[in-house]
């Protein structure tokens, strides 16, 4: 696996990377059906040093992962444009993480329940007054609701992170035209 080429932008701060993955809301799952690339934006959780996501059992994404479980998962957040009096020094403030691993279906009910609870806590905090019951998750994973839902995990075997931090006083605002 390649490392980050532009070393000035490499982020090795594990706490910063963990916080970023825990708090960002959308990731992009990159797949290859050995002929064409396929990238899917999705909600996810970072839990126990793994990426988790879920979705309906059928569809192209799941078929590709069944045939080729090697995936890339990317999370990137753009914070704005950094200005400079020299036009060529204008830049973008951002943070991004790319991880590579194998996507696998989670079959353990405890793990699936924990992941789905984390998903609800992340995307709708405080909305539900009680914890997610395992019986509900078990039904959700079966075809009781018309389409079985699968929970997936990616345990990274390689991870890189890059950042260009916000530079206070240099961030572009439409009213800051020279």
ZANU-911410 format. One record per residue: x, y, z of N, C-alpha, C, O, CB in turn; residue in one letter. Coordinates in steps of 0.1 Angstrom, whole numbers, padded with zeros to 4 digits, always signed. Glycine has a CB too. Layout:
N
XYZXYZXYZXYZXYZA
...
This chain:
178
+0008-0012+0000+0000+0000+0000+0009+0012+0000+0019+0013+0006-0010+0000+0012X
+0004+0022-0007+0012+0035-0008+0009+0043+0005-0001+0042+0011+0008+0043-0020X
+0019+0051+0008+0018+0061+0019+0014+0074+0013+0013+0076+0001+0031+0062+0028X
+0012+0084+0022+0008+0098+0017+0020+0104+0010+0031+0104+0016+0003+0106+0029X
+0018+0108-0002+0029+0114-0010+0033+0128-0004+0045+0131-0003+0025+0115-0024X
+0023+0136-0001+0026+0150+0003+0027+0150+0018+0017+0152+0025+0015+0160-0002X
+0039+0147+0023+0041+0144+0038+0037+0156+0047+0033+0154+0058+0056+0141+0040X
+0037+0168+0041+0033+0180+0049+0019+0179+0053+0015+0185+0064+0036+0193+0041X
+0011+0172+0046-0004+0171+0048-0007+0158+0056-0019+0157+0060-0011+0171+0035X
+0002+0150+0058-0001+0137+0065-0005+0140+0079+0002+0147+0086+0011+0127+0064X
-0015+0133+0084-0020+0134+0098-0017+0120+0104-0022+0110+0099-0035+0138+0099X
-0009+0120+0115-0006+0108+0122-0012+0108+0136-0010+0099+0144+0009+0106+0123X
-0019+0119+0139-0025+0120+0153-0037+0111+0154-0048+0114+0149-0030+0135+0155X
-0035+0100+0161-0046+0089+0161-0059+0095+0168-0069+0091+0163-0041+0077+0169X
-0058+0103+0178-0070+0108+0184-0077+0117+0174-0090+0116+0174-0066+0116+0197X
-0070+0125+0167-0077+0134+0157-0084+0125+0146-0095+0128+0142-0066+0143+0150X
-0077+0115+0142-0083+0106+0132-0095+0099+0137-0105+0098+0130-0072+0095+0127X
-0094+0094+0149-0105+0087+0156-0117+0096+0157-0129+0093+0153-0101+0081+0169X
-0115+0108+0162-0126+0118+0164-0132+0122+0150-0144+0123+0149-0120+0131+0171X
-0124+0124+0140-0128+0127+0127-0138+0116+0122-0149+0119+0117-0117+0129+0117X
-0133+0103+0123-0141+0092+0118-0154+0090+0126-0164+0087+0121-0133+0079+0118X
-0153+0093+0139-0165+0091+0147-0175+0102+0144-0187+0099+0145-0160+0092+0162X
-0171+0114+0141-0180+0126+0140-0185+0129+0126-0195+0135+0124-0174+0137+0146X
-0177+0125+0116-0181+0128+0102-0193+0120+0099-0195+0109+0104-0170+0125+0092X
-0201+0125+0090-0214+0118+0087-0216+0110+0075-0224+0101+0074-0225+0129+0087X
-0208+0113+0065-0209+0105+0052-0195+0100+0048-0185+0107+0048-0215+0114+0041X
-0195+0087+0044-0183+0081+0038-0186+0076+0024-0198+0075+0021-0178+0070+0047X
-0176+0073+0017-0177+0068+0003-0171+0054+0002-0159+0053+0005-0171+0078-0007X
-0179+0044-0001-0174+0031-0002-0170+0028-0016-0178+0029-0025-0185+0021+0003X
-0157+0026-0019-0152+0023-0032-0151+0008-0034-0144+0001-0027-0138+0030-0034X
-0157+0003-0045-0157-0011-0049-0152-0013-0063-0151-0003-0071-0171-0017-0047X
-0148-0025-0066-0144-0028-0080-0150-0041-0084-0148-0051-0077-0129-0028-0082X
-0157-0041-0095-0163-0054-0100-0153-0060-0110-0157-0069-0118-0177-0052-0106X
-0140-0056-0109-0129-0061-0117-0130-0055-0131-0121-0058-0139-0129-0076-0117X
-0140-0048-0134-0141-0041-0147-0143-0026-0146-0137-0018-0152-0152-0047-0156X
-0153-0023-0137-0156-0008-0135-0155-0005-0120-0158-0013-0111-0170-0005-0140X
-0151+0007-0116-0152+0012-0103-0166+0015-0099-0174+0019-0108-0142+0024-0100X
-0170+0014-0086-0183+0017-0082-0181+0023-0068-0176+0017-0059-0192+0005-0081X
-0186+0036-0066-0185+0043-0054-0199+0047-0048-0207+0052-0056-0176+0056-0055X
-0201+0044-0036-0214+0046-0030-0212+0054-0017-0205+0051-0008-0221+0032-0026X
-0219+0066-0017-0219+0074-0004-0229+0067+0006-0239+0063+0002-0223+0089-0007X
-0225+0067+0018-0234+0061+0028-0231+0066+0042-0220+0071+0045-0232+0046+0028X
-0241+0064+0051-0239+0067+0065-0231+0055+0071-0232+0044+0066-0252+0069+0072X
-0224+0058+0082-0215+0047+0088-0212+0051+0102-0216+0062+0107-0202+0046+0080X
-0207+0041+0109-0201+0044+0123-0187+0038+0123-0184+0028+0117-0210+0038+0134X
-0179+0045+0131-0166+0040+0134-0167+0035+0149-0169+0043+0158-0154+0052+0133X
-0165+0022+0150-0167+0016+0163-0156+0005+0165-0155-0004+0156-0181+0010+0164X
-0149+0005+0176-0139-0005+0179-0129-0006+0167-0125-0017+0163-0146-0019+0181X
-0124+0005+0162-0114+0006+0151-0119-0001+0138-0111-0006+0131-0102-0001+0156X
-0132-0001+0136-0137-0007+0124-0148+0003+0118-0154+0010+0126-0143-0021+0126X
-0150+0002+0105-0161+0009+0099-0173+0000+0098-0171-0012+0094-0157+0015+0085X
-0185+0004+0102-0197-0004+0100-0207+0004+0092-0208+0016+0093-0203-0007+0114X
-0215-0003+0084-0226+0003+0077-0236-0008+0074-0233-0020+0077-0221+0009+0063X
-0248-0004+0070-0258-0014+0067-0266-0011+0055-0265+0001+0050-0268-0016+0079X
-0273-0020+0050-0281-0017+0038-0289-0030+0034-0286-0041+0038-0273-0012+0026X
-0298-0028+0024-0306-0039+0019-0298-0050+0013-0287-0047+0007-0317-0034+0009X
-0302-0062+0015-0295-0074+0011-0292-0074-0004-0281-0078-0008-0302-0086+0014X
-0301-0070-0013-0299-0071-0027-0291-0059-0032-0286-0050-0025-0312-0072-0034X
-0290-0058-0045-0284-0046-0052-0270-0048-0056-0263-0058-0052-0285-0035-0042X
-0266-0039-0064-0252-0040-0070-0241-0039-0060-0231-0047-0061-0251-0028-0080X
-0242-0030-0050-0232-0029-0040-0229-0042-0033-0217-0047-0033-0236-0019-0029X
-0239-0049-0029-0237-0062-0022-0232-0073-0031-0225-0081-0027-0250-0066-0015X
-0237-0073-0044-0232-0083-0053-0217-0081-0056-0209-0091-0056-0239-0082-0066X
-0213-0068-0057-0198-0066-0059-0190-0070-0047-0180-0077-0049-0196-0051-0062X
-0195-0067-0035-0187-0071-0023-0187-0086-0021-0177-0092-0016-0194-0064-0011X
-0197-0093-0026-0198-0107-0025-0187-0113-0034-0181-0123-0031-0212-0113-0029X
-0185-0107-0046-0175-0112-0056-0161-0107-0053-0152-0114-0056-0180-0108-0070X
-0160-0095-0047-0147-0089-0044-0148-0081-0032-0152-0069-0032-0142-0081-0056X
-0145-0087-0020-0147-0080-0007-0136-0069-0004-0138-0062+0006-0146-0090+0003X
-0126-0068-0012-0116-0057-0010-0122-0044-0014-0127-0042-0025-0103-0060-0019X
-0122-0035-0004-0128-0021-0006-0119-0010-0001-0109-0012+0006-0141-0021+0002X
-0123+0002-0005-0116+0014+0000-0128+0022+0006-0139+0023+0000-0109+0022-0012X
-0126+0028+0017-0136+0036+0024-0129+0050+0026-0119+0051+0033-0141+0030+0037X
-0136+0061+0021-0130+0074+0022-0140+0083+0029-0152+0084+0026-0126+0080+0008X
-0135+0091+0038-0142+0102+0045-0135+0115+0043-0123+0115+0046-0145+0099+0060X
-0141+0125+0038-0135+0138+0035-0144+0149+0039-0156+0149+0035-0130+0139+0020X
-0139+0159+0046-0147+0171+0049-0139+0183+0045-0128+0185+0049-0151+0171+0065X
-0146+0191+0037-0140+0204+0032-0145+0215+0041-0157+0217+0043-0143+0206+0017X
-0135+0223+0046-0139+0234+0056-0139+0247+0049-0144+0257+0055-0129+0234+0067X
-0135+0249+0037-0135+0261+0030-0122+0264+0023-0113+0256+0023-0138+0273+0040X
-0121+0276+0017-0109+0280+0009-0101+0289+0017-0105+0299+0024-0114+0287-0004X
-0088+0287+0017-0078+0295+0024-0073+0305+0013-0068+0301+0003-0066+0286+0030X
-0074+0317+0016-0069+0328+0007-0055+0332+0010-0050+0330+0021-0079+0340+0007X
-0049+0338+0000-0035+0344+0001-0034+0355-0009-0040+0354-0020-0024+0333+0000X
-0027+0366-0006-0025+0376-0016-0019+0371-0029-0021+0376-0040-0016+0387-0011X
-0011+0360-0028-0006+0354-0040-0016+0343-0045-0018+0333-0038+0009+0347-0037X
-0022+0345-0057-0032+0336-0062-0028+0321-0062-0036+0312-0058-0036+0339-0076X
-0016+0318-0065-0011+0304-0066-0011+0298-0052-0009+0285-0051+0002+0303-0073X
-0012+0306-0041-0011+0300-0028-0025+0298-0022-0026+0293-0010-0003+0309-0019X
-0035+0301-0029-0049+0298-0025-0050+0283-0023-0045+0275-0031-0060+0303-0035X
-0057+0278-0012-0057+0264-0009-0071+0260-0003-0079+0269-0002-0046+0260+0001X
-0072+0248+0000-0085+0243+0006-0082+0237+0020-0072+0230+0021-0091+0232-0003X
-0090+0241+0029-0089+0235+0043-0097+0222+0043-0109+0223+0039-0093+0245+0054X
-0092+0211+0047-0099+0199+0047-0093+0189+0057-0082+0191+0062-0100+0193+0033X
-0100+0178+0058-0094+0166+0065-0100+0154+0057-0111+0154+0053-0098+0165+0080X
-0091+0144+0055-0096+0132+0048-0089+0120+0054-0078+0120+0058-0094+0133+0033X
-0096+0109+0053-0091+0096+0058-0095+0085+0047-0106+0085+0043-0096+0091+0072X
-0085+0077+0043-0088+0066+0034-0083+0054+0041-0073+0053+0047-0080+0068+0020X
-0092+0044+0041-0088+0031+0046-0092+0020+0037-0101+0021+0029-0095+0029+0060X
-0084+0009+0038-0085-0002+0029-0087-0014+0037-0080-0016+0048-0073-0003+0019X
-0096-0023+0033-0098-0035+0040-0108-0044+0033-0111-0042+0021-0103-0032+0054X
-0112-0054+0040-0122-0064+0034-0135-0062+0040-0136-0062+0053-0117-0078+0036X
-0146-0060+0033-0159-0059+0038-0165-0072+0041-0164-0081+0032-0169-0051+0028X
-0170-0074+0053-0176-0087+0056-0190-0085+0063-0191-0076+0070-0167-0096+0064X
-0199-0094+0060-0212-0094+0066-0210-0098+0081-0203-0107+0085-0222-0104+0059X
-0217-0090+0090-0217-0093+0104-0229-0102+0107-0240-0099+0104-0218-0080+0113X
-0226-0114+0112-0236-0124+0115-0240-0124+0129-0251-0129+0133-0232-0137+0110X
-0231-0119+0138-0234-0119+0152-0244-0109+0156-0243-0097+0153-0220-0117+0160X
-0255-0114+0163-0266-0105+0167-0262-0094+0176-0266-0083+0175-0277-0113+0173X
-0253-0097+0186-0248-0087+0196-0241-0076+0188-0243-0064+0191-0239-0094+0206X
-0232-0080+0179-0224-0070+0172-0233-0061+0163-0231-0049+0162-0213-0077+0163X
-0242-0068+0156-0252-0060+0148-0260-0050+0156-0262-0039+0152-0261-0070+0140X
-0265-0055+0167-0273-0046+0176-0265-0035+0181-0270-0023+0181-0279-0054+0188X
-0253-0037+0185-0244-0026+0190-0242-0016+0179-0242-0004+0182-0231-0032+0195X
-0239-0021+0167-0236-0012+0156-0248-0003+0152-0247+0009+0151-0232-0020+0143X
-0260-0010+0152-0272-0002+0148-0276+0008+0159-0281+0019+0156-0284-0012+0145X
-0273+0004+0172-0276+0014+0182-0266+0026+0181-0270+0037+0183-0274+0007+0196X
-0254+0023+0178-0244+0034+0176-0248+0043+0164-0247+0055+0164-0230+0028+0173X
-0254+0037+0153-0258+0044+0142-0270+0054+0146-0270+0065+0142-0263+0034+0131X
-0279+0049+0154-0290+0057+0158-0285+0068+0168-0289+0080+0167-0301+0049+0166X
-0276+0065+0177-0270+0075+0186-0263+0086+0178-0263+0097+0182-0261+0068+0196X
-0257+0082+0167-0249+0092+0159-0259+0101+0151-0257+0113+0151-0239+0085+0150X
-0268+0095+0144-0276+0102+0134-0289+0108+0140-0294+0118+0135-0280+0094+0123X
-0295+0102+0151-0307+0108+0157-0305+0107+0172-0313+0100+0179-0320+0100+0152X
-0295+0114+0178-0293+0113+0192-0305+0118+0200-0310+0128+0198-0280+0121+0196X
-0308+0109+0210-0319+0113+0219-0333+0111+0213-0343+0113+0221-0318+0126+0223X
-0335+0107+0201-0348+0106+0195-0356+0094+0200-0368+0096+0203-0346+0104+0179X
-0349+0083+0203-0356+0071+0208-0353+0071+0223-0342+0073+0228-0351+0058+0201X
-0363+0068+0231-0362+0068+0246-0356+0055+0252-0353+0055+0263-0376+0071+0252X
-0355+0045+0244-0349+0033+0249-0339+0026+0239-0339+0030+0227-0360+0022+0252X
-0331+0017+0244-0321+0011+0236-0328+0001+0226-0339-0003+0228-0311+0003+0245X
-0321-0001+0215-0326-0010+0205-0326-0024+0210-0316-0030+0214-0317-0009+0192X
-0338-0031+0209-0339-0045+0214-0333-0054+0203-0334-0052+0191-0353-0049+0217X
-0326-0065+0208-0320-0075+0199-0331-0081+0190-0328-0085+0179-0312-0086+0207X
-0343-0084+0196-0353-0090+0188-0357-0082+0176-0360-0087+0165-0366-0092+0197X
-0357-0068+0177-0360-0060+0166-0349-0061+0155-0352-0062+0143-0361-0045+0171X
-0337-0061+0160-0326-0062+0150-0326-0076+0143-0324-0076+0131-0312-0061+0157X
-0330-0086+0150-0331-0099+0144-0342-0099+0133-0340-0105+0123-0334-0110+0155X
-0353-0093+0136-0364-0092+0125-0359-0083+0114-0362-0087+0102-0376-0086+0132X
-0352-0073+0117-0347-0063+0107-0337-0070+0097-0337-0068+0085-0340-0051+0113X
-0329-0080+0103-0320-0087+0095-0326-0099+0087-0320-0105+0078-0309-0093+0103X
-0339-0102+0090-0346-0112+0082-0354-0105+0072-0354-0093+0071-0354-0121+0092X
-0362-0113+0065-0370-0107+0054-0384-0103+0059-0393-0101+0051-0371-0116+0042X
-0386-0102+0073-0399-0099+0078-0404-0086+0073-0416-0084+0071-0398-0098+0094X
-0395-0076+0071-0400-0063+0066-0399-0062+0051-0400-0051+0045-0391-0052+0072X
-0398-0073+0044-0398-0073+0029-0385-0073+0023-0384-0079+0012-0405-0061+0024X
-0374-0068+0029-0361-0068+0024-0351-0070+0035-0350-0060+0043-0358-0056+0015X
-0344-0080+0036-0335-0082+0047-0324-0072+0046-0319-0068+0035-0329-0097+0046X
-0319-0068+0058-0309-0058+0059-0296-0065+0064-0297-0072+0074-0313-0046+0068X
-0285-0061+0058-0272-0067+0063-0264-0056+0069-0264-0045+0064-0265-0074+0051X
-0257-0060+0079-0247-0051+0086-0233-0056+0081-0230-0068+0081-0248-0052+0101X
-0225-0046+0077-0211-0049+0073-0201-0043+0082-0204-0033+0088-0210-0044+0058X
-0189-0049+0082-0178-0043+0089-0166-0043+0080-0164-0052+0072-0175-0052+0102X
-0158-0033+0081-0145-0032+0074-0135-0030+0085-0135-0020+0092-0144-0020+0064X
-0126-0040+0087-0114-0038+0096-0103-0034+0087-0098-0042+0079-0111-0052+0104X
-0098-0022+0089-0088-0016+0080-0074-0024+0081-0070-0027+0092-0085-0002+0083X
-0069-0027+0070-0055-0033+0070-0045-0022+0066-0033-0024+0067-0054-0045+0061X
-0050-0010+0061-0042+0001+0058-0050+0014+0059-0062+0014+0055-0036+0000+0044X
-0045+0024+0065-0052+0037+0067-0043+0048+0066-0032+0048+0071-0059+0037+0081X
-0047+0059+0058-0039+0071+0057-0049+0083+0060-0061+0082+0058-0033+0072+0043X
-0043+0094+0065-0051+0106+0068-0043+0118+0063-0030+0118+0064-0054+0107+0083X
-0050+0128+0058-0044+0140+0053-0052+0152+0059-0064+0150+0061-0043+0141+0038X
-0046+0163+0060-0053+0175+0064-0046+0188+0060-0034+0188+0059-0055+0175+0079X
-0054+0198+0058-0050+0211+0056-0058+0219+0065-0070+0222+0062-0051+0216+0040X
-0053+0223+0077-0062+0229+0087-0067+0243+0083-0061+0250+0075-0054+0230+0100X
-0078+0247+0090-0083+0260+0088-0073+0270+0093-0067+0268+0103-0097+0262+0096X
-0071+0281+0085-0062+0292+0089-0071+0304+0092-0075+0311+0083-0051+0295+0078X
-0073+0306+0105-0081+0317+0109-0076+0330+0103-0064+0333+0102-0081+0318+0125X
-0085+0338+0099-0082+0351+0093-0079+0350+0078-0078+0360+0071-0070+0357+0100X
-0077+0338+0073-0074+0336+0059-0085+0329+0051-0084+0326+0039-0061+0328+0057X
-0096+0325+0058-0107+0318+0052-0115+0327+0043-0119+0338+0047-0115+0310+0062X
-0118+0323+0031-0125+0331+0022-0140+0333+0026-0146+0323+0030-0125+0325+0008X
-0144+0345+0026-0158+0348+0028-0162+0357+0016-0154+0366+0012-0161+0356+0042X
-0174+0355+0010-0178+0363-0002-0176+0378+0000-0173+0385-0010-0192+0360-0005X
-0177+0383+0012-0176+0397+0014-0161+0402+0015-0158+0413+0017-0183+0402+0026X
-0152+0392+0014-0137+0395+0016-0130+0397+0003-0118+0395+0002-0131+0385+0024X
-0137+0401-0008-0131+0403-0021-0121+0415-0020-0125+0425-0015-0142+0405-0032X
-0109+0413-0026-0099+0424-0025-0103+0436-0033-0095+0446-0033-0086+0419-0030X
